[in-house]
Amino acid sequence: MKKIEVVAAVIRRGDKIFAVQRGYGKFKDWWEFPGGKIEAGETAENALKREIMEELDTEILVGEMIRTVEWDYPDFHVTLHCFWCTPVSGKLLLKEHEASKWLGFGALRSVQWLPADMDVINDIEKELDCGLVLETERLFLRRWKDSDAQILFKYASSPEVGPPAGWKPHESVEESLEIIRTVFAARETYALVLKETGEPVGSIGLMFNDSVHSAEMSDSDAEIGYWIGVPYWGHGLVPEAVMCLLKRGFESLGLESVWCGWYEGNTKSQRVAEKCGFRFHHRVEGGISPLGDVRTECFARITRSEWLAR
């Protein structure tokens, strides 16, 4: 039996997946992930970049492999390598397929997939079900993964990042992994993933009345916290992420108020809050930080009505 080795791009935008419909051959009108054959001398990643440029006139960033599918069709055996991918430039212009769709978690099985492609849907559903992915102009906000531990340590080990916010620098990759599995496992806690590189460069989250937080708040309130690695200070990425999470908090989670706290002297966090529409509310003097020293903590708040009226 003839054997073919191919690659497929599972292109993701937030919590949706890009699917294309074949316009030719025995499987005309069936749906698939874009991609194609690996040519002699090509790596799977390079073949995928070439195929997506040829099929969709789009440059992509090839991420982690999802899985390899082995499938017997009547006339040939296919080895299908599937990768998570993110568009870098281009508009996903259809040059070979007859139609395309962005399919959310609940719609992945609403189309007729090619059998080999269908075999990877379970893996995709598990990934999407791990948590909502939010999107801004330059960032994806997604759940932290164990595989992020090395890069988290890279940025969270800096003495310039944690201490101003009251937490100690990470001392090992193992500690970063433990933080991912505990602190960052809380609901509505997201890695700030730079679209340009696919790399997590910071963290953001909403803390609720039933979890660790600093502000005095009701059940309909939350407190937002954030940080980003030193190389990305001053690029406006944190305000971009904060505005995204505020939108989710007020428009999807039904929050009435969101609080933001910072220790006196942490002007970077203060400026982010001010840029995003928070209004100073009060300060608490003489508090003990998680590092054991005495600090003054400042609190600002933005309400649902202020958000909607902005």
N, C-alpha and C positions, 0 to 999 in steps of 0.2 A: 504494500500500500504506500502511495506517495506520502511523504512527510513534509510539512511546512512549519517553519518557525516564524512567528509574528509577534508584534508588540501592539499594545493598546493603551491609549491615554484616557484615564478616568479624570476628566477635567472638572474641577470643583469650583463653585462660586458660592461661598457661604454654605448653606445646607442643601444646595442643589447640585445635580450632576448633569453634564452635557451628553446628550445622546443624539445619534444621527441615523437616518433611515436610508437603507440601500436603494438605489434606483435602477439596478441591473441584476442580471443573472438569476440563478435558481432561487436565491433568497431575496428577490426583489420585494421591497416594502417591509422587510424585517428590520429590526433596530439593532445597533451595535455601538461599541465605543470606537472612536476614530483611531486609525493606526494602519499598520500594514506589515509587509514582509521585511525581515532583516536581510540586508544584502551582504555579500561576501566581504569580510574584513570590517564590518560595522559592529560596534557595541549595541546593545539593546537601547541604551539611552540615546545614542546618536541617530539610530534608525528612527526612533520615535520623534525626535526633533525634526528630522527630514520629512517624515510622513505627514506630520501635522502642518508643516509649512506648505507641502504640496497639496494637501486636501483642504486646508482651512485658511491658508495664507496668514498663519499666526505663529509667532515665536512662543515657545513654552519653556517653563522651568520644570524639569523632571524630578519628582520627589521620590518618596519611598516606594518600593515594590509592594503591591498588595498581595499578589500570589501568582503562581504559574499554573495554568489550566492545561491538562492533557485531554484532548477530545477526539473521538473517532466520528468523522462524517462518513457518509456512504462511499465516497470516492477518495478520501485522503484523511490523514491524521494531522491534527494541528497542535502545536505547542504555543500557547498564548501567554505572554508575559504582560501582566497588567500593572501599571504604575499610576500613583497619584500625580496629577499635573496641574500647573497653574499657568494661565496665559501671562505673558510678559508684554507683548505688543501684538497688535492686529485685532480684527473684529470677528474672528471665527466665521469667515466668509465661506459658504458652501461652494466648492468647486467640483466635487465628485458625487455628493449625496443629494437626495431630492428634498429632504426636510431635516429639521433639527428641533430638539426640545430641551428645556431645562427641567429636570424632574426632581421634585422634592422627595423626602423620605417616604411619604405615603403614596407616591405615584410611580415608584420605580418599577412596579410590576404591572403598570397600566398599559404597557406596550409589548409587542411580540419581539422578544430578544432572540438573536442567534443563540443556539444552544450553548456554545462555548462561553459566550459573553454572559448568559444567564447564570452560569455556574459560579460567577464571582459576585452576583448580586447580594448573596447572604453576607459576604465580607463587607461590602459597602454599607449595607443596612446596619450592621453592628457598629461600624465606625461613625455613621451619622447619628446613631442612637446614643453615642457616648456623651453627647452634649451639643447644644446649638452652636453653630459657628456664625459669628457676626462679621460684618465687612465694612471697612471704611475705604477711603481713596487709596491709602497706602498700607493698610493693615488687615489681617484676619485676626479676629479674637476667637480663640478656640480653647478647648480644655487642655490642660497639661497632660503629657504622656511620660511614662517611665523613660522613654528614649530621649527625652529633653534634659535629663539630669546633667550631662556633661556641659551643655551650653548654658544651663541655668547657673551652674557653678562658676562658669567663666565670668558672668556678669554680677552675680550675687556675692562673690567673694571679695569684691572691691570695698575697701573701707569707706569710700565716698558715697556708697549707695545706702546700706542698711542703717548705720548708726544715726544719721540725721532723722530717720523715721522711727528709731527706737528698737531696731533689731540688729543682732550681731552679724558680721559677714559670715557667709558659709565657709566652713573649714575643709570640706572634702566633697567629692562627687557623691559619696554615700550619704552625706548629710542632705545634699540637694535632692537626692532621690527620696529620702524620707520626708522632706518638706512637700514634694510633689504628691506623695501618697497620703499625707495627712492634711496640712494647712491648705494646700492648693487643690485638694479633693473636695473642698466645700462648694456648694452650689453657687452658681453665678461668679465663679472665679475663672479667669481666662488668661492664657498666654498671649502676649502681644507679638504676633508673627509678622515680620516684615515681608510684604509681597515680593519685593525685589530679590530676596535671598531665600525665602522660606524658613528663616531662622527666628526662633523666639528671642526677643531682645528685652522683654520686661513683663510685668504682670499687672493685672487690674481685677478688681472684684467688688461686688456688693456684699456687705455684711449685714445680717438681719438681727432682730431682737433675740432670736434663739441661738445666736452664735457669738463668737468673739467680736467685740466692737468697743469703741470708746465713748461715743455720744450717747446721751440719754434720749431714747427714742421710743415711739410706740410701735405696735405691730404692723402699722401701715407705712413705716419709715424704713430706710436703710442707710448705711454709711458706706461711702465709696473710698477705696484705697488703691494706690497705684505707685509704681516705680518703673524706671527704665534704665538700661545700662548706660554707663558714662559716655561711650562713643556716640550715643544718640541724644544727648542733652542738647537743647536749643533748636531742635528740628521741628517742634510743634506736633510730635507724634502722640504725646500723652494727652493734650487737649483734644485731639482728634478721637482718641479712644474713649475719653471721658464723655464726650458728647454722644458717642454711639451708645454707651452703656446707660446714659441718662435717658436716651430715647427709649431703650428697652424697658428701663425701670418704670417710666411714667406711662408709656403707651402700650406695653405688653404685660407688665407685672402689676399694674394698678397702684403703684406707690403714691403716697400723698406728699412725702418730703424725702429728699436725699441729703444727708449730712456729709461734711468733709472735715476732717481734723488734721492739724499739723502742729508740730512743736515749734514754739517761738524761735525764730532764727532760721527756720527751714523755708527760705524765701522762694525756692523753686516750687515746692508744693503749694505754697500760698498763691503764687502767680498763676499756676494752673487753675486753681479754684476760681480765682477772680476772672480769668479769661472765659471760663465756662458758665459764668452767671451766678455763682454762689455769692451770697451776701453774708458778711461777718455777723455772727450772732452773739457769741460770748467767749470768754477765756476762763480756764481753770488753772489756778496757780498752786504750786506745791505738790503736784502729783508725782508719783514714782513711775518712771518709764520701765519697760521690760528689761532694760539694761541696768536698772538699779539706781539710777541717778534721779535727782529732783529736777523737774522741768515744768514749764508753763505750756499748756496745750490750748490752742485756739480752735474754735469751731465756727464753720460757716454752713449755710443751708440754702437749698433751692427748693421751692415748693412746686407742686404740679401746676398751679395757676400761673406761677412765674415762668415755668417752662413753656406752657402753651401760649403765653402772651409775648414771648421773646421776639 
